Amino acid sequence: MADLTFVMGDTRSYIALQLRYANGTPVNLAGDLNVVRVAFYSPDSQGVAFEVVAEKVDGGLDGRLRVRLPAVGAGAVAGRLVGQVQIDFDGETQTIYERLSVLVREPFSG
């Protein structure tokens, strides 16, 4: 997957996703008990840098999500992050195989 690119210090950074099954139908994420989390880590370390709960767009019925990146704002560090999407279907877990590749760059000075 190509890098998703962001600029350090931006406060409205997010990733838009739509989860689909292999046959192309959207994953129904509707309901309060279905929660999607995205964990981000630096490829240079073993630990999770931060984790966010994805926001369901229009209730999640068609698998659309918005993942806000708070770490891109104040105090963020430029560099590469890798993200893993995990869905909790009321206690049953499914991890998405494909990882997210994120590159955060420093803003131009001046």
C-alpha positions in Angstrom: 0.0 0.0 0.0 1.2 3.5 -0.8 2.0 5.8 2.1 -0.7 8.1 3.5 1.1 11.4 4.0 0.5 14.1 6.6 2.2 17.2 7.8 3.3 17.5 11.4 1.2 20.1 13.3 -2.0 19.7 11.2 -5.0 19.5 13.5 -7.6 18.1 11.0 -5.8 15.1 9.8 -7.8 11.9 9.3 -7.8 8.7 7.2 -11.0 7.7 5.4 -11.5 3.9 5.1 -14.2 1.7 3.8 -14.0 -2.0 4.9 -15.3 -4.6 2.5 -15.4 -8.4 2.4 -13.4 -10.3 -0.3 -16.6 -10.5 -2.4 -16.9 -6.7 -2.4 -19.8 -6.2 -0.1 -19.3 -3.6 2.7 -18.7 -4.8 6.3 -21.7 -3.7 8.4 -20.2 -2.0 11.4 -23.5 -0.6 12.7 -24.4 -0.9 16.4 -22.8 0.2 19.7 -21.2 -3.2 20.3 -19.1 -3.1 17.1 -16.0 -1.1 17.7 -13.1 -0.4 15.3 -9.7 0.4 16.7 -6.5 1.4 14.8 -3.2 0.9 16.6 -0.2 2.8 15.2 3.4 2.0 15.9 6.8 3.0 14.6 8.6 0.3 12.6 11.7 1.0 14.7 10.0 0.0 17.9 8.0 -2.9 19.2 5.4 -0.9 21.2 2.3 0.8 20.1 2.8 4.6 19.7 -0.9 5.3 20.0 -4.3 3.8 19.4 -7.5 5.4 18.3 -11.2 4.3 18.0 -12.4 4.9 14.5 -15.5 7.1 13.9 -18.3 5.3 12.0 -19.5 7.4 9.0 -23.3 7.4 8.8 -23.5 4.8 11.5 -21.1 2.3 9.9 -23.8 0.5 7.9 -21.7 0.5 4.7 -18.3 0.0 6.3 -17.1 3.6 6.1 -14.8 4.9 8.8 -12.9 8.1 9.7 -9.7 7.6 11.7 -8.5 10.9 13.3 -4.7 11.2 13.9 -4.2 13.1 17.1 -0.5 12.4 17.1 -0.1 14.5 13.9 -1.0 17.6 15.9 1.0 19.3 18.7 3.9 17.2 19.9 3.9 14.8 16.9 7.2 13.4 15.7 7.9 13.3 12.0 8.6 9.8 10.5 6.9 6.6 9.4 4.1 4.9 11.2 2.4 1.6 10.5 -1.3 1.1 11.4 -3.3 -2.1 12.1 -7.1 -2.1 11.9 -9.0 -4.3 14.3 -12.7 -4.8 14.6 -14.5 -6.0 17.7 -17.8 -7.5 16.8 -19.4 -7.7 20.3 -16.4 -9.7 21.7 -15.3 -11.4 18.5 -12.2 -10.0 16.9 -11.2 -9.6 13.3 -7.9 -8.0 12.3 -7.6 -6.6 8.8 -4.6 -8.2 7.1 -3.4 -5.2 5.1 -1.6 -2.6 7.2 -1.8 1.2 6.9 1.5 3.0 6.0 1.6 6.6 7.2 4.4 9.1 6.7 4.4 12.3 8.7 6.7 15.0 7.5 7.9 18.2 9.1 6.3 21.5 7.8 8.4 23.9 5.7 9.8 26.6 7.9 9.6 30.2 6.9 
